[in-house]
Amino acid sequence: MRYLTAGESHGPQLTTIIEGLPAGMPLVDEDINNELARRQKGYGRGRRMQIEKDTAQILSGVRHGFTLGSPIALVVENNDWKHWTNIMGAQPIEEEQEDEGKRKITRPRPGHADLNGAIKYGHRDMRNVLERSSARETTVRVAAGAAAKKLLSLVGIEIVSHVTEIGGVSANVDRSLTLEIIKERSEKSPVRCTDPSVEKEMMDAIDSAKENGDSIGGIVEVIATGMPVGVGSYVHYDRKLDARVAAAIISINAFKGVEFGIGFEAARKPGSEVHDEIGWDERKGYFRKTNRLGGFEGGMTTGMPIVVRGVMKPIPTLYKPLMSVDIETKEPFSASIERSDSCAVPAAAVVAENVVAWELANALVEQFYSDRFETFLEEINKQRQFAREF
């Protein structure tokens, strides 16, 4: 499976083209739009979420509710485009529109792609960079992930996300909770947290950051259950599934760290408290008595729940901006301000959930016959049966 996204933050639309989904898989607009609506929620989100009510149109690759095996085109229109046609339009600007159309940005924001991207492509107007480097692009990454989530759900794999920390306020994560309860609690929570005792403290931290013209980050966790044993590879570095999942997490805007299971805590523990002892019973076959390694060994799935966390830094657009340097005059200035959130961690959890879903679905499609959905499901179930009887 693969996908390509296109579109700018204030352009007319965002587009993704997906290739590789099995033919004959059920897929409708609602499967995509439910995920897009989840991405727009969360305490700390800015005004853009009131302007844009993201919905996707399926323009190709699906007929009468089932995939065809051909590329799927998804489009999300930007409702605010009417206010940006002169600024972001593809056509040359008329002389009388010059001032309105340019809105030239020459002051890079610390923590953004502005300066690096301008140097890379030679742009003297950094709007040419920030429009694409914006996290708005994750809208269609979630759309692609939603199609992958549909595939996973149809083969018995469930995936959820929740927030474990915001601005230094940490949740007490109860590992005994079922995925159903985690999903129920996180969906009801304004900060997507399963620990009600810290919700208000997290929201207060977000409010405080907003009042101070600042921003805060946090940690999100994604959990997936039902993956067959042995998906991925120990043979080549680029086929290790945990590596692919880690890359997907880090590729999300503002994410700076990733860990599986007990993660970096493993550096402070002896091996006897890190590795997962193996057990066996007649009903489920082999299993791990603990899940400290987060569902992976040797780059492959163990059959235990996949547990991966990502660290999101504070959003770099600040209403009390940091100092920067104008690229035209080389004089110091306060960095430019673009409309932004004070905290996007709850929304980022949904993005993380969907990019992980994509990598898991992609690994399954690579490993099992996937031209026809019916045969694809049979192959996965055969692998599950083989692992139980091995």
C-alpha positions as CSV (number, residue, x, y, z in Angstrom):
1,M,0.0,0.0,0.0
2,R,1.1,3.6,-0.6
3,Y,-0.4,7.0,-0.6
4,L,0.5,10.5,-1.7
5,T,-0.9,13.7,-0.3
6,A,-1.2,17.1,-1.9
7,G,-2.4,20.5,-0.9
8,E,-1.6,23.6,1.1
9,S,-3.0,24.8,4.4
10,H,-5.0,27.6,2.8
11,G,-5.3,26.2,-0.7
12,P,-8.6,25.0,-2.3
13,Q,-8.4,21.4,-1.1
14,L,-6.3,18.6,0.3
15,T,-6.0,15.4,-1.7
16,T,-4.7,11.9,-1.2
17,I,-4.4,9.0,-3.6
18,I,-4.3,5.6,-2.0
19,E,-3.1,2.5,-3.8
20,G,-3.0,-1.2,-2.7
21,L,-6.2,-1.8,-0.8
22,P,-7.7,-5.2,-1.6
23,A,-10.6,-5.3,-4.1
24,G,-14.0,-6.1,-2.6
25,M,-13.4,-4.3,0.8
26,P,-16.4,-2.3,2.2
27,L,-15.6,1.4,2.3
28,V,-17.9,4.4,2.5
29,D,-17.6,8.2,3.1
30,E,-18.6,7.7,6.8
31,D,-15.6,5.5,7.5
32,I,-13.3,8.4,6.5
33,N,-15.4,11.3,8.0
34,N,-15.7,9.8,11.4
35,E,-11.9,9.9,11.8
36,L,-11.7,13.4,10.3
37,A,-14.3,14.6,12.9
38,R,-12.2,13.0,15.7
39,R,-9.1,14.8,14.5
40,Q,-10.8,18.2,14.9
41,K,-11.8,17.7,18.5
42,G,-9.8,18.3,21.7
43,Y,-9.4,21.0,24.3
44,G,-6.9,23.7,23.2
45,R,-7.8,23.8,19.5
46,G,-7.9,27.1,17.7
47,R,-10.4,28.9,15.5
48,R,-9.5,27.0,12.4
49,M,-11.5,24.0,13.7
50,Q,-14.6,26.2,13.8
51,I,-14.0,27.3,10.2
52,E,-13.2,23.9,8.7
53,K,-15.7,21.1,9.1
54,D,-13.6,18.4,7.4
55,T,-15.4,15.9,5.2
56,A,-13.9,13.7,2.5
57,Q,-15.3,12.9,-0.9
58,I,-14.4,9.5,-2.4
59,L,-13.8,10.4,-6.1
60,S,-12.4,7.1,-7.4
61,G,-11.6,3.5,-6.6
62,V,-14.9,2.7,-4.8
63,R,-18.1,1.6,-6.5
64,H,-21.4,1.0,-4.6
65,G,-19.6,0.8,-1.3
66,F,-16.8,-1.6,-2.2
67,T,-13.2,-1.0,-3.3
68,L,-12.3,-1.8,-6.9
69,G,-8.5,-2.5,-6.4
70,S,-7.7,0.7,-8.4
71,P,-6.4,3.9,-6.8
72,I,-8.7,5.7,-4.4
73,A,-8.8,9.5,-4.6
74,L,-10.0,11.3,-1.5
75,V,-10.6,15.1,-1.4
76,V,-11.1,17.4,1.6
77,E,-12.1,20.9,0.6
78,N,-10.9,23.9,2.6
79,N,-14.0,26.0,3.4
80,D,-11.8,29.1,4.1
81,W,-10.4,29.1,0.5
82,K,-12.7,31.9,-0.5
83,H,-10.7,34.3,1.7
84,W,-7.4,33.1,0.3
85,T,-7.9,33.0,-3.5
86,N,-5.7,36.0,-4.2
87,I,-3.1,34.9,-1.7
88,M,-2.9,31.2,-2.6
89,G,-4.3,31.1,-6.2
90,A,-2.3,29.2,-8.9
91,Q,-2.8,32.0,-11.5
92,P,-0.4,35.0,-11.8
93,I,-1.3,38.0,-9.8
94,E,-2.7,41.1,-11.5
95,E,-0.9,44.3,-10.7
96,E,-3.8,45.8,-8.7
97,Q,-3.9,42.6,-6.6
98,E,-0.1,42.7,-5.8
99,D,-0.3,44.0,-2.3
100,E,-3.2,41.8,-1.2
101,G,-1.9,38.7,-3.0
102,K,1.6,38.7,-1.7
103,R,1.4,39.0,2.1
104,K,5.0,38.1,2.0
105,I,6.5,36.4,5.0
106,T,10.2,37.0,5.6
107,R,10.4,36.4,9.3
108,P,10.9,32.7,10.1
109,R,9.4,31.2,13.2
110,P,11.7,29.3,15.6
111,G,10.7,25.6,15.6
112,H,9.0,25.7,12.2
113,A,10.2,24.6,8.8
114,D,10.2,28.2,7.5
115,L,13.9,29.0,7.4
116,N,15.2,25.6,6.5
117,G,12.6,25.1,3.7
118,A,13.3,28.6,2.3
119,I,17.0,27.9,2.1
120,K,16.3,24.4,0.6
121,Y,14.1,25.7,-2.2
122,G,15.3,29.3,-2.5
123,H,12.0,30.9,-1.5
124,R,12.2,34.6,-0.5
125,D,8.6,34.4,0.6
126,M,8.3,31.7,3.3
127,R,4.5,31.3,2.8
128,N,5.7,29.0,0.1
129,V,7.1,26.8,2.8
130,L,4.7,27.2,5.8
131,E,1.5,26.4,3.7
132,R,2.7,22.9,3.0
133,S,4.7,22.2,6.2
134,S,1.5,23.0,8.2
135,A,-0.1,20.3,10.3
136,R,-3.2,20.8,8.1
137,E,-1.6,18.2,5.9
138,T,-2.4,15.6,8.5
139,T,-6.1,15.9,7.6
140,V,-5.6,13.7,4.5
141,R,-3.1,11.5,6.3
142,V,-5.9,10.7,8.7
143,A,-8.2,10.1,5.7
144,A,-5.7,7.5,4.4
145,G,-5.4,6.0,7.9
146,A,-9.1,5.8,8.1
147,A,-9.2,3.5,5.1
148,A,-6.4,1.4,6.7
149,K,-8.4,1.3,10.0
150,K,-11.4,-0.1,8.1
151,L,-9.2,-2.8,6.7
152,L,-7.8,-3.7,10.1
153,S,-11.3,-3.8,11.7
154,L,-12.5,-6.2,9.1
155,V,-9.7,-8.7,9.8
156,G,-10.2,-8.5,13.6
157,I,-7.6,-5.9,14.5
158,E,-8.6,-3.0,16.8
159,I,-6.7,0.2,17.4
160,V,-7.2,3.1,19.9
161,S,-5.3,6.1,21.1
162,H,-5.3,8.2,24.2
163,V,-3.3,11.0,25.9
164,T,-1.0,10.1,28.8
165,E,0.6,13.5,29.4
166,I,0.0,17.2,28.7
167,G,2.3,20.0,29.8
168,G,3.9,17.9,32.6
169,V,0.5,16.6,33.9
170,S,0.7,12.8,33.7
171,A,-2.3,10.4,33.7
172,N,-2.3,7.3,35.8
173,V,-2.4,4.7,33.0
174,D,-4.4,1.6,34.0
175,R,-3.0,-1.3,32.0
176,S,-5.9,-3.5,33.0
177,L,-8.4,-1.5,30.9
178,T,-9.9,-3.1,27.8
179,L,-9.6,-1.4,24.5
180,E,-13.3,-0.8,24.6
181,I,-13.1,1.1,27.9
182,I,-10.0,3.1,26.7
183,K,-11.9,4.1,23.6
184,E,-15.0,5.0,25.5
185,R,-13.2,7.1,28.1
186,S,-10.9,8.9,25.6
187,E,-13.7,9.8,23.3
188,K,-15.7,11.4,26.1
189,S,-12.7,13.3,27.5
190,P,-11.9,16.8,26.2
191,V,-8.2,16.0,26.4
192,R,-8.6,12.3,25.3
193,C,-7.4,11.1,28.6
194,T,-8.6,7.8,30.3
195,D,-7.8,9.2,33.8
196,P,-10.7,11.5,34.9
197,S,-8.7,12.7,37.9
198,V,-6.2,14.7,35.9
199,E,-8.5,16.0,33.1
200,K,-9.1,19.4,34.8
201,E,-5.4,19.8,35.6
202,M,-4.6,19.2,32.0
203,M,-7.2,21.7,30.8
204,D,-5.9,24.3,33.3
205,A,-2.4,23.8,31.9
206,I,-3.7,24.5,28.4
207,D,-5.6,27.5,29.6
208,S,-2.6,28.9,31.4
209,A,-0.4,28.4,28.3
210,K,-3.0,30.2,26.2
211,E,-3.3,33.1,28.6
212,N,0.5,33.5,28.6
213,G,0.7,33.4,24.8
214,D,2.5,30.1,25.0
215,S,1.9,26.5,24.0
216,I,2.5,23.1,25.5
217,G,3.1,19.6,24.3
218,G,2.6,16.1,25.6
219,I,2.6,12.3,25.1
220,V,0.1,10.2,23.2
221,E,-0.2,6.4,23.2
222,V,-1.6,4.1,20.5
223,I,-2.6,0.5,21.3
224,A,-3.5,-2.2,18.7
225,T,-4.7,-5.7,19.4
226,G,-5.3,-8.7,17.1
227,M,-2.2,-8.5,14.9
228,P,-1.1,-12.0,13.8
229,V,2.3,-13.3,15.0
230,G,5.3,-12.7,12.8
231,V,4.2,-9.7,10.8
232,G,7.3,-7.7,9.8
233,S,10.8,-9.1,9.4
234,Y,14.0,-9.8,11.2
235,V,15.9,-10.2,7.9
236,H,16.2,-6.6,6.6
237,Y,16.3,-3.3,8.5
238,D,13.8,-1.6,6.2
239,R,11.2,-4.4,6.8
240,K,11.2,-4.3,10.6
241,L,7.7,-3.3,11.4
242,D,8.5,-1.5,14.7
243,A,11.0,0.7,12.7
244,R,8.2,1.6,10.2
245,V,5.8,2.4,13.0
246,A,8.5,4.5,14.7
247,A,9.1,6.4,11.5
248,A,5.4,7.0,11.0
249,I,5.1,8.5,14.5
250,I,8.1,10.8,14.1
251,S,6.8,11.9,10.7
252,I,3.8,13.6,12.4
253,N,4.3,17.4,12.7
254,A,6.0,18.4,16.0
255,F,6.7,14.8,17.1
256,K,10.2,14.4,18.5
257,G,10.3,11.0,20.3
258,V,8.9,7.5,20.2
259,E,9.0,4.4,22.4
260,F,7.4,0.9,22.6
261,G,6.2,-0.9,25.7
262,I,8.3,0.3,28.6
263,G,10.4,2.2,26.2
264,F,13.3,4.2,27.6
265,E,12.7,2.8,31.0
266,A,14.4,-0.4,29.7
267,A,17.7,1.5,30.0
268,R,17.3,1.6,33.8
269,K,16.2,-2.0,34.3
270,P,18.0,-5.4,34.3
271,G,17.1,-7.8,31.4
272,S,15.0,-9.9,33.8
273,E,12.6,-7.0,34.2
274,V,12.6,-6.1,30.5
275,H,12.0,-9.2,28.4
276,D,8.7,-11.0,28.2
277,E,8.6,-14.6,29.4
278,I,6.9,-17.0,26.9
279,G,3.9,-19.2,27.9
280,W,1.6,-21.6,26.0
281,D,-1.9,-22.9,26.3
282,E,-4.1,-25.1,24.1
283,R,-6.6,-22.4,23.4
284,K,-4.4,-19.5,22.3
285,G,-1.1,-21.1,21.7
286,Y,2.1,-19.1,22.5
287,F,1.8,-15.9,24.5
288,R,3.9,-13.5,26.5
289,K,3.3,-13.3,30.2
290,T,4.1,-9.6,30.2
291,N,4.2,-7.0,27.4
292,R,7.1,-4.8,28.3
293,L,8.4,-4.8,24.7
294,G,5.1,-3.4,23.4
295,G,4.2,-6.3,21.0
296,F,7.4,-6.5,19.1
297,E,10.5,-8.7,19.1
298,G,13.1,-8.7,16.3
299,G,11.1,-6.3,14.2
300,M,8.1,-8.6,14.2
301,T,4.8,-8.8,16.0
302,T,4.5,-11.2,18.9
303,G,0.7,-11.4,19.0
304,M,0.6,-9.2,22.1
305,P,-0.9,-5.7,22.0
306,I,1.2,-3.2,20.1
307,V,1.9,-0.3,22.5
308,V,3.6,2.8,21.1
309,R,4.0,6.3,22.5
310,G,5.0,9.5,20.8
311,V,6.2,12.8,22.2
312,M,4.8,16.0,20.8
313,K,6.7,19.2,21.4
314,P,4.8,22.4,22.0
315,I,3.5,24.0,18.9
316,P,6.1,26.6,17.7
317,T,3.6,29.3,16.7
318,L,3.4,31.5,19.8
319,Y,1.2,34.6,20.5
320,K,4.2,35.9,22.4
321,P,6.6,35.1,19.7
322,L,10.3,34.3,20.1
323,M,13.0,36.4,18.4
324,S,14.0,35.7,14.9
325,V,15.8,37.4,12.0
326,D,14.2,38.9,8.9
327,I,15.7,37.2,5.9
328,E,15.6,40.4,3.8
329,T,17.0,43.0,6.2
330,K,18.8,40.6,8.6
331,E,17.4,42.6,11.5
332,P,16.0,41.0,14.6
333,F,12.2,40.8,14.9
334,S,9.6,39.0,16.8
335,A,8.7,35.9,14.7
336,S,5.6,36.0,12.5
337,I,2.3,34.8,14.0
338,E,0.0,32.4,12.1
339,R,-3.3,31.2,13.5
340,S,-2.6,28.3,15.8
341,D,-3.6,26.1,18.7
342,S,-2.2,26.4,22.3
343,C,-2.2,22.6,22.5
344,A,-3.0,20.0,19.8
345,V,-2.0,16.9,21.8
346,P,-5.5,15.4,21.9
347,A,-5.9,15.8,18.1
348,A,-2.4,14.5,17.6
349,A,-3.4,11.3,19.3
350,V,-5.9,10.7,16.6
351,V,-3.3,11.4,13.9
352,A,-0.9,9.0,15.6
353,E,-3.6,6.3,15.7
354,N,-4.2,6.6,12.0
355,V,-0.6,6.7,10.9
356,V,0.0,3.5,13.0
357,A,-3.0,1.9,11.4
358,W,-1.6,2.6,8.0
359,E,1.7,0.9,8.8
360,L,0.0,-2.2,10.3
361,A,-2.4,-2.5,7.3
362,N,0.5,-2.0,4.9
363,A,2.5,-4.7,6.5
364,L,-0.4,-7.1,6.3
365,V,-1.0,-6.3,2.6
366,E,2.7,-6.9,1.9
367,Q,2.9,-10.2,3.7
368,F,-0.4,-11.8,2.7
369,Y,-2.1,-12.2,-0.7
370,S,-4.2,-9.0,-1.0
371,D,-5.6,-8.6,-4.5
372,R,-9.0,-9.9,-3.2
373,F,-10.3,-9.0,0.2
374,E,-12.0,-12.3,0.8
375,T,-8.8,-14.3,0.1
376,F,-6.8,-11.8,2.1
377,L,-8.9,-12.5,5.2
378,E,-8.6,-16.2,4.7
379,E,-4.8,-16.0,4.5
380,I,-4.6,-14.0,7.8
381,N,-6.9,-16.4,9.6
382,K,-4.8,-19.4,8.3
383,Q,-1.7,-17.7,9.8
384,R,-3.4,-17.2,13.1
385,Q,-4.4,-20.9,13.1
386,F,-0.9,-22.0,12.2
387,A,0.6,-19.9,15.0
388,R,-1.8,-21.5,17.5
389,E,-0.9,-25.0,16.4
390,F,2.8,-24.5,15.9
